[in-house]
Amino acid sequence: MPGATTAKSKRRYATRMPVAERREHLLDAALEVLDRDGYAALTVEAVVAQVGVTRPVFYAAFENLEQFLDVLLDRTRNRALGQAMNLLDTAGDPRDVDTWLVNTVAGLIDLVQEHPQVWRPVLGITRDAPKVVRERIESTRELIHDYLTTGLEAGLQARGGPMVDPDVLARIAMVTAEEFGRLVLSYPERYRKERLVGALAAMLASAQPDVAD
């Protein structure tokens, strides 16, 4: 029958791919939904529509939306944490505290601009984040804070002079870096990397005590 043949030819079939690859494909689609519409819009229907597949394809890869969200949070957390830790390791010699801080903040801005879908949730820009998401983000921030505190403590001790509380300084550095990240994503034309990093470097330089001739 011509009609039946036409209907069958129009039916969409998902491209076959390994389950692991399909899972990554769906998770990437979820980040696009989150980035555009917020957590309240993250449903199975929204994800499969973003990919262009059917619900059975989703449920062949994940048991339910709760498991899917848990995997998505873990993946985003691990990516952000890995990028941040690598940045802290490569920002320079922590004994040169000011340069290390400036390089770290500049590097974070680069990460945020290169991977906005990873960092928008971490920076709290993504709308309607539920409690489980906020808790996961906070635990990630605490790990980064502890690592940053350790580096600052070693650098401040090596520099000598008045000892600044490394725990508090790490909090200040994180708040500054996070706000800079939000600014470059939300107002990219007004707050460019060079402007923000330049202001931070000038502020740190002005805080240095004068050295007598």
Stockholm file with secondary structure:
# STOCKHOLM 1.0

chainA/1-213         MPGATTAKSKRRYATRMPVAERREHLLDAALEVLDRDGYAALTVEAVVAQVGVTRPVFYAAFENLEQFLDVLLDRTRNRALGQAMNLLDTAGDPRDVDTWLVNTVAGLIDLVQEHPQVWRPVLGITRDAPKVVRERIESTRELIHDYLTTGLEAGLQARGGPMVDPDVLARIAMVTAEEFGRLVLSYPERYRKERLVGALAAMLASAQPDVAD
#=GR chainA/1-213 SS CHHHHHHHHHCCCCCCCCHHHHHHHHHHHHHHHHHHHCGGGCCHHHHHHHHTCCHHHHHHHCSCHHHHHHHHHHHHHHHHHHHHHHHHHHSCCTTSHHHHHHHHHHHHHHHHHHCHHHHHHHTTCSTTCCHHHHHHHHHHHHHHHHHHHHHHHHHHHHHCSSCCCHHHHHHHHHHHHHHHHHHHHHCTTTSCHHHHHHHHHHHHHHTSCCCCC
#=GC SS_cons         CHHHHHHHHHCCCCCCCCHHHHHHHHHHHHHHHHHHHCGGGCCHHHHHHHHTCCHHHHHHHCSCHHHHHHHHHHHHHHHHHHHHHHHHHHSCCTTSHHHHHHHHHHHHHHHHHHCHHHHHHHTTCSTTCCHHHHHHHHHHHHHHHHHHHHHHHHHHHHHCSSCCCHHHHHHHHHHHHHHHHHHHHHCTTTSCHHHHHHHHHHHHHHTSCCCCC
//
